[in-house]
Amino acid sequence: MNKAVTTAFIYGGMHYAHDMEDLLASWGQGNYELVCELAIIAETVNDVAARFYAVAASHGGMPGIFDYEVSESLGHLIGDMIADDEVTEQLPQRAQPLIARLVIEFGRRGFAGNSAALDSIEQAVYAALPYGKGA
């Protein structure tokens, strides 16, 4: 996956769900700083996606379009955290539980009833997160 594209999808999900002026006021920094943080998050998303793709390929293929269903949704949720004043620092670390939840949900939709695939997906997701399962 492409980091710039993933960053754009995360930003797009945030933009669709929130007024960006209000969001940046809650963020307390500029748009540039926010996009830089989202790019760091996009690296993690892409690492998780690569592992997800490997598992999905061994179980019959992708269950949908990752950036639409995961990255864009992640942007919405990160925007919610910022809007609710739940995060002003450590955004990449704070986003990891959201990444894990969204990717695992994405896998569940596509591999419902395939417990071997779902177990492999969960293991792959947490193995790819820099802060691990306890983030």
Residue frames relative to the residue before (quaternion, step in Angstrom):
aa qw qx qy qz dx dy dz
M 1.0000 0.0000 0.0000 0.0000 0.00 0.00 0.00
N 0.4498 -0.6909 0.5130 0.2391 3.52 -1.24 0.52
K 0.4835 -0.6994 0.4488 0.2750 3.59 -0.71 1.10
A 0.6577 0.5105 -0.3207 0.4516 3.60 0.93 -0.84
V 0.6546 0.5036 -0.3145 0.4679 3.58 0.96 -0.83
T 0.6584 0.5019 -0.3107 0.4670 3.57 0.92 -0.89
T 0.6201 0.5288 -0.3347 0.4730 3.59 1.00 -0.81
A 0.6570 0.5136 -0.3095 0.4569 3.59 0.94 -0.87
F 0.6550 0.4976 -0.3185 0.4711 3.60 0.98 -0.76
I 0.6305 0.5125 -0.3379 0.4750 3.60 0.99 -0.76
Y 0.6658 0.4925 -0.2948 0.4767 3.57 0.90 -0.96
G 0.6400 0.5369 -0.3227 0.4449 3.57 0.98 -0.84
G 0.6501 0.5113 -0.3149 0.4656 3.58 0.96 -0.85
M 0.6356 0.5168 -0.3139 0.4800 3.54 1.09 -0.74
H 0.6760 0.5131 -0.2767 0.4508 3.54 0.96 -0.97
Y 0.6536 0.5219 -0.3188 0.4459 3.60 0.96 -0.83
A 0.7547 0.4246 -0.2033 0.4570 3.57 1.01 -0.81
H 0.8058 0.2404 -0.0825 0.5349 3.58 1.16 -0.49
D 0.4756 -0.5899 0.5578 0.3387 3.52 -1.28 0.45
M 0.4052 -0.7650 0.4435 0.2320 3.57 -0.46 1.18
E 0.6019 0.5464 -0.3803 0.4410 3.63 1.02 -0.56
D 0.6628 0.4840 -0.2978 0.4876 3.57 0.96 -0.87
L 0.6506 0.5279 -0.3159 0.4453 3.56 0.96 -0.86
L 0.6697 0.4835 -0.2992 0.4777 3.59 0.94 -0.85
A 0.6037 0.5356 -0.3594 0.4685 3.60 1.10 -0.59
S 0.6554 0.4844 -0.3044 0.4931 3.60 1.00 -0.78
W 0.6291 0.5507 -0.3170 0.4477 3.56 1.05 -0.84
G 0.2890 -0.8004 0.4797 0.2139 3.56 1.02 -0.79
Q 0.6971 0.3386 -0.2530 0.5792 3.56 1.30 0.19
G 0.6408 -0.5528 0.3800 0.3733 3.55 -1.29 -0.01
N 0.7102 -0.4421 0.3539 0.4181 3.50 -1.40 0.12
Y 0.6114 0.5620 -0.3421 0.4396 3.59 1.02 -0.82
E 0.6817 0.4873 -0.2860 0.4648 3.57 0.85 -0.98
L 0.6354 0.5231 -0.3287 0.4632 3.57 1.03 -0.76
V 0.6689 0.4906 -0.3047 0.4681 3.58 0.87 -0.92
C 0.6192 0.5303 -0.3484 0.4626 3.62 1.02 -0.70
E 0.6517 0.4924 -0.3135 0.4843 3.61 0.96 -0.78
L 0.6521 0.5106 -0.3157 0.4629 3.59 0.98 -0.80
A 0.6184 0.5372 -0.3435 0.4594 3.59 1.09 -0.65
I 0.6168 0.5178 -0.3408 0.4850 3.60 1.07 -0.68
I 0.6464 0.5062 -0.3071 0.4813 3.57 0.98 -0.86
A 0.6296 0.5494 -0.3323 0.4374 3.59 1.00 -0.83
E 0.5926 0.5552 -0.3670 0.4538 3.61 1.08 -0.65
T 0.6678 0.4853 -0.2957 0.4808 3.57 0.93 -0.90
V 0.6248 0.5308 -0.3378 0.4623 3.58 0.96 -0.85
N 0.6821 0.4883 -0.2936 0.4584 3.59 0.89 -0.89
D 0.6147 0.5269 -0.3455 0.4744 3.60 1.07 -0.67
V 0.6596 0.4891 -0.2981 0.4867 3.57 0.95 -0.89
A 0.6479 0.5317 -0.3180 0.4432 3.58 0.94 -0.88
A 0.6336 0.5325 -0.3387 0.4475 3.59 0.95 -0.82
R 0.6720 0.4688 -0.2972 0.4901 3.58 0.94 -0.82
F 0.6176 0.5397 -0.3385 0.4612 3.57 1.04 -0.77
Y 0.6527 0.5228 -0.3139 0.4496 3.59 0.90 -0.94
A 0.6388 0.5287 -0.3302 0.4510 3.58 0.97 -0.83
V 0.6669 0.4771 -0.2972 0.4892 3.59 0.94 -0.85
A 0.6568 0.5218 -0.3163 0.4430 3.58 0.87 -0.94
A 0.6422 0.5341 -0.3253 0.4433 3.58 0.96 -0.83
S 0.6960 0.4626 -0.2833 0.4704 3.57 1.02 -0.72
H 0.7320 0.3668 -0.2232 0.5290 3.58 1.30 -0.14
G 0.7791 -0.4065 0.1889 0.4383 3.57 1.08 0.59
G 0.7114 -0.4865 0.2688 0.4301 3.62 1.14 0.13
M 0.6975 -0.4938 0.3458 0.3874 3.52 -1.37 0.12
P 0.4032 -0.7364 0.4934 0.2273 3.57 -1.00 0.80
G 0.7977 -0.0405 0.0466 0.5999 3.61 1.24 -0.08
I 0.6109 -0.5232 0.4249 0.4154 3.56 -1.23 -0.47
F 0.4493 -0.7641 0.4058 0.2227 3.52 -0.29 1.40
D 0.7181 0.4566 -0.2906 0.4375 3.62 0.65 -1.02
Y 0.6433 0.5047 -0.3362 0.4672 3.60 1.00 -0.68
E 0.7810 0.3917 -0.1858 0.4495 3.54 0.78 -1.04
V 0.7549 0.3357 -0.2003 0.5266 3.60 1.09 -0.57
S 0.7415 0.4359 -0.2603 0.4387 3.61 0.50 -1.15
E 0.6730 0.4863 -0.3018 0.4685 3.57 0.89 -0.89
S 0.6487 0.5041 -0.3119 0.4773 3.58 0.97 -0.83
L 0.6066 0.5545 -0.3440 0.4542 3.57 1.07 -0.73
G 0.6410 0.5278 -0.3234 0.4538 3.59 0.95 -0.84
H 0.6244 0.5323 -0.3300 0.4668 3.55 1.00 -0.82
L 0.7061 0.4704 -0.2672 0.4568 3.59 0.84 -0.99
I 0.6252 0.5095 -0.3406 0.4833 3.59 1.04 -0.71
G 0.6239 0.5354 -0.3251 0.4673 3.56 1.03 -0.79
D 0.6207 0.5344 -0.3346 0.4660 3.59 1.03 -0.78
M 0.6560 0.5122 -0.3145 0.4566 3.59 0.92 -0.91
I 0.6708 0.4873 -0.2995 0.4721 3.57 0.92 -0.89
A 0.6649 0.5177 -0.3024 0.4455 3.59 0.89 -0.94
D 0.7087 0.4315 -0.2460 0.5010 3.57 1.09 -0.73
D 0.4477 -0.7175 0.4203 0.3287 3.58 1.33 0.24
E 0.3698 0.7429 -0.4776 0.2886 3.55 1.11 0.70
V 0.8056 0.1478 -0.0692 0.5696 3.60 1.17 -0.30
T 0.0535 0.7698 -0.6357 0.0217 3.53 -0.99 0.88
E 0.7715 0.1664 -0.1215 0.6020 3.57 1.26 -0.16
Q 0.8009 0.2731 -0.2289 0.4812 3.53 -1.31 0.32
L 0.1405 0.8365 -0.5172 0.1145 3.57 1.05 0.74
P 0.6558 0.5061 -0.3516 0.4361 3.66 0.81 -0.77
Q 0.6681 0.4783 -0.3056 0.4811 3.59 0.97 -0.78
R 0.6760 0.5014 -0.2938 0.4531 3.58 0.93 -0.86
A 0.6379 0.5382 -0.3278 0.4427 3.60 1.18 -0.49
Q 0.5405 0.6846 -0.3941 0.2896 3.60 1.10 -0.54
P 0.6501 0.4835 -0.3571 0.4648 3.66 0.85 -0.66
L 0.6160 0.5360 -0.3415 0.4654 3.58 1.12 -0.64
I 0.6285 0.5281 -0.3286 0.4670 3.58 0.97 -0.87
A 0.6634 0.5104 -0.3058 0.4537 3.57 0.83 -1.01
R 0.6721 0.5075 -0.3018 0.4469 3.59 0.83 -0.99
L 0.6959 0.4853 -0.2850 0.4460 3.58 0.82 -0.97
V 0.6715 0.4863 -0.3072 0.4672 3.60 0.93 -0.84
I 0.6526 0.4975 -0.3202 0.4734 3.58 0.96 -0.79
E 0.6346 0.5104 -0.3279 0.4788 3.62 1.01 -0.75
F 0.6131 0.5439 -0.3305 0.4680 3.58 1.03 -0.81
G 0.6672 0.4938 -0.2877 0.4777 3.58 0.96 -0.87
R 0.6416 0.5314 -0.3259 0.4469 3.59 0.97 -0.82
R 0.6422 0.5185 -0.3307 0.4577 3.59 0.99 -0.78
G 0.7537 0.4220 -0.2164 0.4550 3.55 0.94 -0.86
F 0.7931 0.2681 -0.1203 0.5336 3.56 1.11 -0.65
A 0.1506 0.8087 -0.5490 0.1480 3.57 1.09 0.71
G 0.8039 0.2617 -0.2113 0.4906 3.54 -0.91 0.94
N 0.6605 0.4476 -0.3037 0.5208 3.58 1.27 -0.14
S 0.1767 -0.8436 0.4981 0.0947 3.56 0.29 1.27
A 0.6044 0.5519 -0.3685 0.4407 3.62 1.05 -0.62
A 0.6590 0.4931 -0.3061 0.4783 3.59 0.95 -0.86
L 0.6738 0.5043 -0.3039 0.4464 3.58 0.88 -0.91
D 0.6344 0.5110 -0.3285 0.4780 3.60 1.01 -0.75
S 0.6639 0.5046 -0.2995 0.4636 3.58 0.95 -0.90
I 0.6318 0.5317 -0.3266 0.4598 3.58 1.02 -0.79
E 0.6701 0.4983 -0.3098 0.4547 3.57 0.83 -0.95
Q 0.6508 0.5044 -0.3147 0.4722 3.60 0.93 -0.83
A 0.6653 0.5075 -0.3018 0.4568 3.58 0.93 -0.88
V 0.6359 0.5358 -0.3302 0.4466 3.57 0.96 -0.85
Y 0.7297 0.4336 -0.2601 0.4604 3.59 0.69 -1.02
A 0.6083 0.5489 -0.3546 0.4504 3.60 1.12 -0.57
A 0.6933 0.4886 -0.2706 0.4553 3.60 1.11 -0.65
L 0.6114 0.5718 -0.3608 0.4111 3.61 1.16 -0.39
P 0.4865 -0.6948 0.4431 0.2903 3.61 -0.72 1.03
Y 0.7493 0.3713 -0.2145 0.5047 3.60 1.05 -0.71
G 0.5010 -0.6989 0.3936 0.3251 3.57 1.31 0.15
K 0.7807 -0.3658 0.2548 0.4379 3.50 -1.34 -0.16
G 0.7152 0.4872 -0.2629 0.4267 3.58 1.01 -0.66
A 0.3253 0.7797 -0.4893 0.2164 3.62 1.23 0.19
